[in-house]
Structure formats: structure tokens, C-alpha cells
Amino acid sequence: MTIKQHIETELVFDGDDNHDPYGAVVPPVYQNSLFTFDSWEALEQAFADKENSVIYTRGNNPSVQYTENKLALLAGGEKAKLFSSGMAAVSAGILHFLSQGDHLITVSNIYGPTATLIRDMLIPKMGVEVTYVTGHCLDEIMEAIRPNTKLIYLESPSSVVFSLQDIAQISLLAKAHNINTMIDNTWATPLYQKPLALGIDLEMHSCTKYLGGHSDIISGVLIGSQSLINKISMKEYELLGATSSPNDASMLLRSLRTLPIRMERHQQSAMRIANFLNDHEKIAEVFYPGLSSFTQSSLAAQQMTGYSGLFSFKLQTDNLVLIKRFFNALTLFQKGVSWGGHESLIYAPAISCSVEQTPEHMKRMGLSFSNMRVSIGLENVDDLIADLTQALAKIE
Ligand SMILES: Cc1ncc(COP(=O)(O)O)c(C=O)c1O
């Protein structure tokens, strides 16, 4: 009898090697830069299938491949390629699709360093043309299409104001115009949003966030069809060299086994805290796709099966002294960038955005110092609410 396996079971069993001679429950880490062969013929055979062969770790490594297999399975993609960071995956994907003089359509609220990559490298060095859209309306994207449009790059939900794009509709439009599509799917994780099934060509994640989940690795992945991933592996992956280390890949493999249970807790606690803040007199607005009051809540429910633990809210006050007083009064919420780990974090995105981006970009994002971003960790939710309560009481 074959037992139907659900994703939680598959994440425990599938993808990694189950044929260890010692019955090791966790595969060993292949901490090797190169792999040797018995003969000239064996080397020739390996090079004939270079996309899959284990020859040199800048190309492939068994520990990295196990994790790639599990990530592909999780996202419902044919193949995955693991990078040394999320930004390495973003850059490799975008560079794969764009050549000199091509046109790119993307959303205003993309992750800051992705916007910087476009502004400081793609535009000045490759003459890439860019159109920013809100992503809220299909007509807006249709109007932006030019004869040289080669890529539509999405981030849904985006990681500061959590605005969504209709992934299925945009994919259809892109296909009709022979335009490639790529999405940063980090927020929802491949567990709760399946962009490849909605027609997207290339899915990207910063595995530094929920997929890693313990704030101890930097990692990124691209997932797509076998032919697309093979092409990226032979060019942008191997030649730019932002390879995943076997050790990081093995830590990520560990984390993937607990992803469903961690995500369940992250979203449960986030929903409670988002509702608490939504009802609080000192909060102007909460941006959490899981809330029924969220402007795009029906699109969120339509294209995601769950929510994560990262959201933002706007304080009523725009008095910087009071904002800092609230921020500094928090004791359980640690203050720092990034998200998706076991620990709860608070950050004001305007701190880095005001230094790294232009005032126009900040305006396009609708960002001010009153915007707070929180990553809800795995602590007890009542403790976290108590911490927010006492810190909000400092605003007076
Ligand atoms: C939405 C999003 N995409 C991409 C990245 C880049 O990932 P990494 O820091 O792993 O390079 C981040 C990092 O914060 C992110 O938040």
C-alpha cells in the first residue's frame, strides 16, 4: 500500500539521500571543494552531464543538491539552485533574463537592495530601461509593456508595505507577450504561495528568512523548470560564483524539516498581534495581508494558503522623539534588520531606506519614520503583546 504523503511528511523523507550505509538519519556534510574520478572516461562522462555532476563544489555538491531537491519539491518546481545569499539569487535571475538595452517592468515596493541593483548597476552599466508600477492593476502593466520588455519582476507581498500583485493574471499577460516572469516569494514561503503553479517562470527566495528560520545562515534559491535552472547553473551560478557552502546547505536542510510547524506558529501569533495593534488607539494602520481590514485581503486569500509573521504598522504620531521612545522601550522585540527567525524583531525601514535610497524612492514606497516593521518570532504571544503594550504606553 502506498501512503499518500503530505508536505510535512515529504519534508522529513524526500529529497535527501536515504541510502547512507550507516543508516544516518541526517546525511553527512560533504565539506569538499572537489571530487575525484577513477578514470579519463569517468571524467568525460561527468562533464557530459555537467549540470548534474558532482565535479567541483562551485558547480555542484551532494549536500547542496539534497537541499535543492527538497526546495524544488516544496515549491512544486522541477529544479532548484542554491546560492550563497538571497541577493545572489536575485542578481543571477535578473541578469539571466536581461541583456543590454532590454526593458524591465517591476513594482515600486521591491526590496531595497534589489532596487539599488537596478538603479546602480543595470541602468548605468547595461543600459537597461525600467518602468516601475504599483502592481495593483493589470492595465497599468499592460500599458508599460514595450517591444523590448524582457522581464516582469514581482515581489508579492512586498516586504515593507506588503502590497500584492495578482500573480496568475500577470503571468498570463506576460506569456501572451512572450515576456519572462520572476518573483521574490520570500514573504509567503513556498509553503503558502506557489507562483510556479500560477504561471511564473522563476521563483526566488531569501532562505535567510523563514526557510532557514534560525537566524544562523545567509542563503538564497532560484526554482523553476529544469531547462531554465540548468541554463542559470552553467552561466550566472557557476561564472559569478555565488555558490552555497555545503555546511549552510546542510543547516538549511535541517530547517526545512520544521518549516510547516514553525510557519503555523509564526502566522498564528502574527494574526493575534496584528489584531491587537489594529484595535490600538496609538496605531494608525496595520499592513498585514491576513487581516480582513487589509486592502488586498481577498487577493491574499485567493493566491495564498497561509500568512507569515512579518508585517508593518504605522504609528499615529510622526514625532520622532516619541517614535524613538516607543522603539527603545521594547524589551522582548530585539532591534535589527532581517526577519523570519525564531526571535521577534522590530525595525523602522526608513532608517536604512533614508540612507540607501533616494527621497523619490521613499515617497514611491509610501515610507516614513512612523512605519514600524515587526517579525513575529516563536516566543509566547502574550509576552510579546505585553511588551508592545508597555512600549506603546510610552507614547504620550
Ligand atoms: C524580500 C527580500 N528579498 C531578498 C532579500 C535578500 O536576501 P539576503 O539577505 O539573503 O541576500 C531580503 C533580505 O532581507 C528580503 O527581505
The ligand as an SDF file (V2000), in Angstrom:
LIG
                    3D

 16 16  0  0  0  0  0  0  0  0999 V2000
   12.1780   40.3420    0.4400 C   0  0  0  0  0  0  0  0  0  0  0  0
   13.6400   40.0910    0.4370 C   0  0  0  0  0  0  0  0  0  0  0  0
   14.2130   39.6560   -0.6890 N   0  0  0  0  0  0  0  0  0  0  0  0
   15.5370   39.4220   -0.7550 C   0  0  0  0  0  0  0  0  0  0  0  0
   16.3500   39.6250    0.3370 C   0  0  0  0  0  0  0  0  0  0  0  0
   17.8320   39.4000    0.2040 C   0  0  0  0  0  0  0  0  0  0  0  0
   18.2030   38.2220    0.8610 O   0  0  0  0  0  0  0  0  0  0  0  0
   19.6460   38.0000    1.5100 P   0  0  0  0  0  0  0  0  0  0  0  0
   19.7610   38.9550    2.6510 O   0  0  0  0  0  0  0  0  0  0  0  0
   19.6100   36.5570    1.9060 O   0  0  0  0  0  0  0  0  0  0  0  0
   20.6560   38.2810    0.4650 O   0  0  0  0  0  0  0  0  0  0  0  0
   15.7970   40.0570    1.5420 C   0  0  0  0  0  0  0  0  0  0  0  0
   16.6360   40.2930    2.7230 C   0  0  0  0  0  0  0  0  0  0  0  0
   16.2530   40.9230    3.6750 O   0  0  0  0  0  0  0  0  0  0  0  0
   14.4020   40.3110    1.5800 C   0  0  0  0  0  0  0  0  0  0  0  0
   13.8170   40.7890    2.6890 O   0  0  0  0  0  0  0  0  0  0  0  0
  1  2  1  0
  2  3  1  0
  2 15  2  0
  3  4  2  0
  4  5  1  0
  5  6  1  0
  5 12  2  0
  6  7  1  0
  7  8  1  0
  8  9  2  0
  8 10  1  0
  8 11  1  0
 12 13  1  0
 12 15  1  0
 13 14  2  0
 15 16  1  0
M  END
$$$$
